[in-house]
Amino acid sequence: MKKQKYIIAKYDRGKAILEQLTGVAEKDPKTGYAAFAPTIELFLKEHLFADIFERDILTHAER
C-alpha cells in the first residue's frame, strides 16, 4: 500500500511541474494521448517531470 501512495505522490509532483512549465492547468476527463494511452501519461508525469525536472542540476530552460 505504501508503494501506491508513493506513486500517487510522484504523479502529483510531476503534474504540478508540468502545469508550472506550461501555465495550463490539467483538466479532467483526459483527452488526446492521455486518454488513449494512460500508461504513457503516468510514465511521463512520474519520470520525465517528477524525476528529471524536479532535480536542481539544470534549470527548466536549460533542459
Gaussian input, Z-matrix of N, CA and C with variables (Angstrom, degrees):
# hf/3-21g

backbone

0 1
 N
 C     1     B1
 C     2     B2     1     A1
 N     3     B3     2     A2     1     D1
 C     4     B4     3     A3     2     D2
 C     5     B5     4     A4     3     D3
 N     6     B6     5     A5     4     D4
 C     7     B7     6     A6     5     D5
 C     8     B8     7     A7     6     D6
 N     9     B9     8     A8     7     D7
 C    10    B10     9     A9     8     D8
 C    11    B11    10    A10     9     D9
 N    12    B12    11    A11    10    D10
 C    13    B13    12    A12    11    D11
 C    14    B14    13    A13    12    D12
 N    15    B15    14    A14    13    D13
 C    16    B16    15    A15    14    D14
 C    17    B17    16    A16    15    D15
 N    18    B18    17    A17    16    D16
 C    19    B19    18    A18    17    D17
 C    20    B20    19    A19    18    D18
 N    21    B21    20    A20    19    D19
 C    22    B22    21    A21    20    D20
 C    23    B23    22    A22    21    D21
 N    24    B24    23    A23    22    D22
 C    25    B25    24    A24    23    D23
 C    26    B26    25    A25    24    D24
 N    27    B27    26    A26    25    D25
 C    28    B28    27    A27    26    D26
 C    29    B29    28    A28    27    D27
 N    30    B30    29    A29    28    D28
 C    31    B31    30    A30    29    D29
 C    32    B32    31    A31    30    D30
 N    33    B33    32    A32    31    D31
 C    34    B34    33    A33    32    D32
 C    35    B35    34    A34    33    D33
 N    36    B36    35    A35    34    D34
 C    37    B37    36    A36    35    D35
 C    38    B38    37    A37    36    D36
 N    39    B39    38    A38    37    D37
 C    40    B40    39    A39    38    D38
 C    41    B41    40    A40    39    D39
 N    42    B42    41    A41    40    D40
 C    43    B43    42    A42    41    D41
 C    44    B44    43    A43    42    D42
 N    45    B45    44    A44    43    D43
 C    46    B46    45    A45    44    D44
 C    47    B47    46    A46    45    D45
 N    48    B48    47    A47    46    D46
 C    49    B49    48    A48    47    D47
 C    50    B50    49    A49    48    D48
 N    51    B51    50    A50    49    D49
 C    52    B52    51    A51    50    D50
 C    53    B53    52    A52    51    D51
 N    54    B54    53    A53    52    D52
 C    55    B55    54    A54    53    D53
 C    56    B56    55    A55    54    D54
 N    57    B57    56    A56    55    D55
 C    58    B58    57    A57    56    D56
 C    59    B59    58    A58    57    D57
 N    60    B60    59    A59    58    D58
 C    61    B61    60    A60    59    D59
 C    62    B62    61    A61    60    D60
 N    63    B63    62    A62    61    D61
 C    64    B64    63    A63    62    D62
 C    65    B65    64    A64    63    D63
 N    66    B66    65    A65    64    D64
 C    67    B67    66    A66    65    D65
 C    68    B68    67    A67    66    D66
 N    69    B69    68    A68    67    D67
 C    70    B70    69    A69    68    D68
 C    71    B71    70    A70    69    D69
 N    72    B72    71    A71    70    D70
 C    73    B73    72    A72    71    D71
 C    74    B74    73    A73    72    D72
 N    75    B75    74    A74    73    D73
 C    76    B76    75    A75    74    D74
 C    77    B77    76    A76    75    D75
 N    78    B78    77    A77    76    D76
 C    79    B79    78    A78    77    D77
 C    80    B80    79    A79    78    D78
 N    81    B81    80    A80    79    D79
 C    82    B82    81    A81    80    D80
 C    83    B83    82    A82    81    D81
 N    84    B84    83    A83    82    D82
 C    85    B85    84    A84    83    D83
 C    86    B86    85    A85    84    D84
 N    87    B87    86    A86    85    D85
 C    88    B88    87    A87    86    D86
 C    89    B89    88    A88    87    D87
 N    90    B90    89    A89    88    D88
 C    91    B91    90    A90    89    D89
 C    92    B92    91    A91    90    D90
 N    93    B93    92    A92    91    D91
 C    94    B94    93    A93    92    D92
 C    95    B95    94    A94    93    D93
 N    96    B96    95    A95    94    D94
 C    97    B97    96    A96    95    D95
 C    98    B98    97    A97    96    D96
 N    99    B99    98    A98    97    D97
 C   100   B100    99    A99    98    D98
 C   101   B101   100   A100    99    D99
 N   102   B102   101   A101   100   D100
 C   103   B103   102   A102   101   D101
 C   104   B104   103   A103   102   D102
 N   105   B105   104   A104   103   D103
 C   106   B106   105   A105   104   D104
 C   107   B107   106   A106   105   D105
 N   108   B108   107   A107   106   D106
 C   109   B109   108   A108   107   D107
 C   110   B110   109   A109   108   D108
 N   111   B111   110   A110   109   D109
 C   112   B112   111   A111   110   D110
 C   113   B113   112   A112   111   D111
 N   114   B114   113   A113   112   D112
 C   115   B115   114   A114   113   D113
 C   116   B116   115   A115   114   D114
 N   117   B117   116   A116   115   D115
 C   118   B118   117   A117   116   D116
 C   119   B119   118   A118   117   D117
 N   120   B120   119   A119   118   D118
 C   121   B121   120   A120   119   D119
 C   122   B122   121   A121   120   D120
 N   123   B123   122   A122   121   D121
 C   124   B124   123   A123   122   D122
 C   125   B125   124   A124   123   D123
 N   126   B126   125   A125   124   D124
 C   127   B127   126   A126   125   D125
 C   128   B128   127   A127   126   D126
 N   129   B129   128   A128   127   D127
 C   130   B130   129   A129   128   D128
 C   131   B131   130   A130   129   D129
 N   132   B132   131   A131   130   D130
 C   133   B133   132   A132   131   D131
 C   134   B134   133   A133   132   D132
 N   135   B135   134   A134   133   D133
 C   136   B136   135   A135   134   D134
 C   137   B137   136   A136   135   D135
 N   138   B138   137   A137   136   D136
 C   139   B139   138   A138   137   D137
 C   140   B140   139   A139   138   D138
 N   141   B141   140   A140   139   D139
 C   142   B142   141   A141   140   D140
 C   143   B143   142   A142   141   D141
 N   144   B144   143   A143   142   D142
 C   145   B145   144   A144   143   D143
 C   146   B146   145   A145   144   D144
 N   147   B147   146   A146   145   D145
 C   148   B148   147   A147   146   D146
 C   149   B149   148   A148   147   D147
 N   150   B150   149   A149   148   D148
 C   151   B151   150   A150   149   D149
 C   152   B152   151   A151   150   D150
 N   153   B153   152   A152   151   D151
 C   154   B154   153   A153   152   D152
 C   155   B155   154   A154   153   D153
 N   156   B156   155   A155   154   D154
 C   157   B157   156   A156   155   D155
 C   158   B158   157   A157   156   D156
 N   159   B159   158   A158   157   D157
 C   160   B160   159   A159   158   D158
 C   161   B161   160   A160   159   D159
 N   162   B162   161   A161   160   D160
 C   163   B163   162   A162   161   D161
 C   164   B164   163   A163   162   D162
 N   165   B165   164   A164   163   D163
 C   166   B166   165   A165   164   D164
 C   167   B167   166   A166   165   D165
 N   168   B168   167   A167   166   D166
 C   169   B169   168   A168   167   D167
 C   170   B170   169   A169   168   D168
 N   171   B171   170   A170   169   D169
 C   172   B172   171   A171   170   D170
 C   173   B173   172   A172   171   D171
 N   174   B174   173   A173   172   D172
 C   175   B175   174   A174   173   D173
 C   176   B176   175   A175   174   D174
 N   177   B177   176   A176   175   D175
 C   178   B178   177   A177   176   D176
 C   179   B179   178   A178   177   D177
 N   180   B180   179   A179   178   D178
 C   181   B181   180   A180   179   D179
 C   182   B182   181   A181   180   D180
 N   183   B183   182   A182   181   D181
 C   184   B184   183   A183   182   D182
 C   185   B185   184   A184   183   D183
 N   186   B186   185   A185   184   D184
 C   187   B187   186   A186   185   D185
 C   188   B188   187   A187   186   D186

   B1=1.4410
   B2=1.5329
   B3=1.3256
   B4=1.4619
   B5=1.5145
   B6=1.3344
   B7=1.4589
   B8=1.5253
   B9=1.3019
   B10=1.4545
   B11=1.5286
   B12=1.3152
   B13=1.4584
   B14=1.5114
   B15=1.3301
   B16=1.4583
   B17=1.5247
   B18=1.3186
   B19=1.4646
   B20=1.5323
   B21=1.3032
   B22=1.4616
   B23=1.5177
   B24=1.3247
   B25=1.4627
   B26=1.5281
   B27=1.3172
   B28=1.4664
   B29=1.5310
   B30=1.3001
   B31=1.4665
   B32=1.5262
   B33=1.3150
   B34=1.4682
   B35=1.5250
   B36=1.3341
   B37=1.4717
   B38=1.5183
   B39=1.3272
   B40=1.4568
   B41=1.5133
   B42=1.3188
   B43=1.4677
   B44=1.5238
   B45=1.3212
   B46=1.4705
   B47=1.5278
   B48=1.3330
   B49=1.4665
   B50=1.5228
   B51=1.3231
   B52=1.4668
   B53=1.5226
   B54=1.3242
   B55=1.4664
   B56=1.5219
   B57=1.3211
   B58=1.4670
   B59=1.5310
   B60=1.3198
   B61=1.4700
   B62=1.5224
   B63=1.3202
   B64=1.4650
   B65=1.5217
   B66=1.3240
   B67=1.4550
   B68=1.5170
   B69=1.3352
   B70=1.4591
   B71=1.5247
   B72=1.3154
   B73=1.4634
   B74=1.5247
   B75=1.3212
   B76=1.4667
   B77=1.5134
   B78=1.3176
   B79=1.4537
   B80=1.5215
   B81=1.2982
   B82=1.4570
   B83=1.5162
   B84=1.2778
   B85=1.4500
   B86=1.5232
   B87=1.3157
   B88=1.4632
   B89=1.5240
   B90=1.3361
   B91=1.4565
   B92=1.5181
   B93=1.3078
   B94=1.4572
   B95=1.5189
   B96=1.3353
   B97=1.4661
   B98=1.5234
   B99=1.3330
   B100=1.4618
   B101=1.5299
   B102=1.3216
   B103=1.4645
   B104=1.5248
   B105=1.3252
   B106=1.4609
   B107=1.5260
   B108=1.3370
   B109=1.4623
   B110=1.5347
   B111=1.3238
   B112=1.4684
   B113=1.5298
   B114=1.3133
   B115=1.4651
   B116=1.5241
   B117=1.3107
   B118=1.4623
   B119=1.5282
   B120=1.3045
   B121=1.4612
   B122=1.5270
   B123=1.3065
   B124=1.4646
   B125=1.5291
   B126=1.3255
   B127=1.4658
   B128=1.5303
   B129=1.3292
   B130=1.4633
   B131=1.5231
   B132=1.3201
   B133=1.4679
   B134=1.5263
   B135=1.3401
   B136=1.4600
   B137=1.5192
   B138=1.3073
   B139=1.4593
   B140=1.5219
   B141=1.2967
   B142=1.4611
   B143=1.5208
   B144=1.3116
   B145=1.4564
   B146=1.5211
   B147=1.3391
   B148=1.4679
   B149=1.5258
   B150=1.3195
   B151=1.4697
   B152=1.5235
   B153=1.3084
   B154=1.4687
   B155=1.5275
   B156=1.3164
   B157=1.4638
   B158=1.5206
   B159=1.3307
   B160=1.4568
   B161=1.5293
   B162=1.3193
   B163=1.4680
   B164=1.5167
   B165=1.3199
   B166=1.4644
   B167=1.5328
   B168=1.3158
   B169=1.4624
   B170=1.5311
   B171=1.3179
   B172=1.4549
   B173=1.5184
   B174=1.3093
   B175=1.4654
   B176=1.5267
   B177=1.3045
   B178=1.4688
   B179=1.5234
   B180=1.3214
   B181=1.4659
   B182=1.5266
   B183=1.3294
   B184=1.4638
   B185=1.5311
   B186=1.2901
   B187=1.4696
   B188=1.5001
   A1=111.44
   A2=117.67
   A3=120.43
   A4=110.82
   A5=117.08
   A6=120.33
   A7=109.97
   A8=118.21
   A9=121.24
   A10=110.44
   A11=118.64
   A12=121.07
   A13=110.64
   A14=117.70
   A15=121.83
   A16=110.58
   A17=116.32
   A18=120.21
   A19=110.23
   A20=117.45
   A21=120.37
   A22=110.16
   A23=117.04
   A24=120.33
   A25=110.21
   A26=117.46
   A27=122.05
   A28=109.76
   A29=117.06
   A30=121.72
   A31=110.01
   A32=116.51
   A33=120.80
   A34=111.58
   A35=116.89
   A36=119.76
   A37=110.34
   A38=117.05
   A39=121.11
   A40=112.13
   A41=116.40
   A42=121.53
   A43=110.59
   A44=116.72
   A45=120.97
   A46=111.19
   A47=117.20
   A48=120.45
   A49=110.44
   A50=117.34
   A51=121.28
   A52=110.83
   A53=116.91
   A54=120.25
   A55=111.05
   A56=116.70
   A57=120.91
   A58=110.38
   A59=116.88
   A60=120.68
   A61=112.88
   A62=116.43
   A63=120.19
   A64=113.19
   A65=116.85
   A66=120.30
   A67=112.65
   A68=116.45
   A69=121.98
   A70=108.96
   A71=116.38
   A72=120.49
   A73=110.31
   A74=115.88
   A75=120.87
   A76=108.88
   A77=116.53
   A78=119.97
   A79=110.02
   A80=115.06
   A81=121.33
   A82=107.33
   A83=121.80
   A84=126.10
   A85=112.27
   A86=115.14
   A87=121.26
   A88=110.22
   A89=114.98
   A90=120.87
   A91=108.65
   A92=116.67
   A93=122.03
   A94=112.55
   A95=115.22
   A96=119.83
   A97=111.84
   A98=118.41
   A99=121.55
   A100=111.29
   A101=117.17
   A102=120.89
   A103=110.75
   A104=116.62
   A105=121.26
   A106=111.78
   A107=117.14
   A108=121.91
   A109=110.10
   A110=117.27
   A111=120.00
   A112=113.43
   A113=117.77
   A114=120.51
   A115=110.48
   A116=117.28
   A117=121.00
   A118=109.93
   A119=116.86
   A120=120.63
   A121=110.13
   A122=117.22
   A123=122.30
   A124=110.40
   A125=116.82
   A126=121.67
   A127=111.51
   A128=117.29
   A129=120.44
   A130=111.98
   A131=116.77
   A132=119.45
   A133=111.10
   A134=117.45
   A135=120.59
   A136=112.79
   A137=117.45
   A138=119.43
   A139=113.09
   A140=118.28
   A141=119.47
   A142=110.94
   A143=116.01
   A144=118.47
   A145=113.28
   A146=119.33
   A147=119.89
   A148=111.24
   A149=118.72
   A150=120.86
   A151=113.06
   A152=117.28
   A153=120.43
   A154=111.97
   A155=117.64
   A156=119.50
   A157=113.04
   A158=117.76
   A159=120.73
   A160=111.67
   A161=117.17
   A162=120.98
   A163=109.95
   A164=115.50
   A165=119.04
   A166=113.06
   A167=117.47
   A168=121.00
   A169=110.85
   A170=117.31
   A171=123.33
   A172=109.26
   A173=116.33
   A174=118.81
   A175=108.46
   A176=116.26
   A177=119.39
   A178=110.60
   A179=118.01
   A180=120.86
   A181=111.41
   A182=118.08
   A183=121.37
   A184=112.21
   A185=116.87
   A186=119.51
   A187=109.08
   D1=-36.67
   D2=178.89
   D3=-60.99
   D4=-38.96
   D5=-179.37
   D6=-60.34
   D7=-42.06
   D8=-179.64
   D9=-63.87
   D10=-40.87
   D11=177.46
   D12=-62.86
   D13=-39.32
   D14=178.89
   D15=-63.97
   D16=-42.97
   D17=-179.85
   D18=-63.23
   D19=-42.97
   D20=179.51
   D21=-62.98
   D22=-43.31
   D23=179.40
   D24=-63.41
   D25=-40.24
   D26=179.61
   D27=-64.90
   D28=-42.10
   D29=177.74
   D30=-61.28
   D31=-45.12
   D32=-179.57
   D33=-64.06
   D34=-37.90
   D35=176.90
   D36=-64.04
   D37=-43.99
   D38=178.24
   D39=-63.40
   D40=-40.64
   D41=178.44
   D42=-62.21
   D43=-42.72
   D44=-179.89
   D45=-65.04
   D46=-39.88
   D47=178.82
   D48=-66.61
   D49=-42.45
   D50=177.80
   D51=-60.92
   D52=-43.56
   D53=178.46
   D54=-63.73
   D55=-38.05
   D56=178.48
   D57=-65.24
   D58=-42.70
   D59=-178.53
   D60=-68.39
   D61=-41.56
   D62=-175.34
   D63=-90.25
   D64=-22.80
   D65=-176.39
   D66=74.37
   D67=15.20
   D68=-178.98
   D69=-121.28
   D70=126.95
   D71=178.22
   D72=-74.22
   D73=141.16
   D74=175.79
   D75=-66.45
   D76=146.96
   D77=179.56
   D78=-127.02
   D79=155.41
   D80=175.65
   D81=-118.14
   D82=146.35
   D83=-2.06
   D84=-73.73
   D85=159.23
   D86=-178.73
   D87=-66.37
   D88=149.59
   D89=177.46
   D90=-131.27
   D91=173.73
   D92=176.19
   D93=60.11
   D94=-139.24
   D95=-176.49
   D96=-61.18
   D97=-33.42
   D98=-177.65
   D99=-64.66
   D100=-35.57
   D101=177.48
   D102=-78.06
   D103=-38.24
   D104=-177.33
   D105=-73.23
   D106=-40.08
   D107=-176.23
   D108=-135.81
   D109=77.65
   D110=-176.47
   D111=-61.13
   D112=-25.80
   D113=177.94
   D114=-66.11
   D115=-38.89
   D116=177.93
   D117=-67.12
   D118=-40.42
   D119=178.72
   D120=-61.85
   D121=-42.98
   D122=177.27
   D123=-62.12
   D124=-46.31
   D125=179.74
   D126=-60.46
   D127=-46.20
   D128=-178.99
   D129=-62.87
   D130=-45.45
   D131=-179.08
   D132=-65.08
   D133=-44.04
   D134=-175.80
   D135=-74.50
   D136=-44.48
   D137=-171.74
   D138=-94.98
   D139=-46.67
   D140=-178.95
   D141=-71.23
   D142=-54.53
   D143=-173.71
   D144=-84.19
   D145=-43.64
   D146=-179.17
   D147=-75.29
   D148=-48.48
   D149=-175.70
   D150=-76.46
   D151=-44.84
   D152=-172.24
   D153=-90.82
   D154=-52.61
   D155=-176.33
   D156=-71.75
   D157=-18.47
   D158=179.00
   D159=-76.59
   D160=-21.63
   D161=179.22
   D162=-66.27
   D163=152.92
   D164=-177.99
   D165=-105.99
   D166=19.41
   D167=-179.53
   D168=-70.84
   D169=-44.23
   D170=177.25
   D171=-121.86
   D172=154.21
   D173=173.80
   D174=-75.33
   D175=166.11
   D176=178.11
   D177=-61.86
   D178=-37.55
   D179=179.95
   D180=-66.79
   D181=-35.37
   D182=179.56
   D183=-69.03
   D184=-24.69
   D185=-179.88
   D186=-71.89

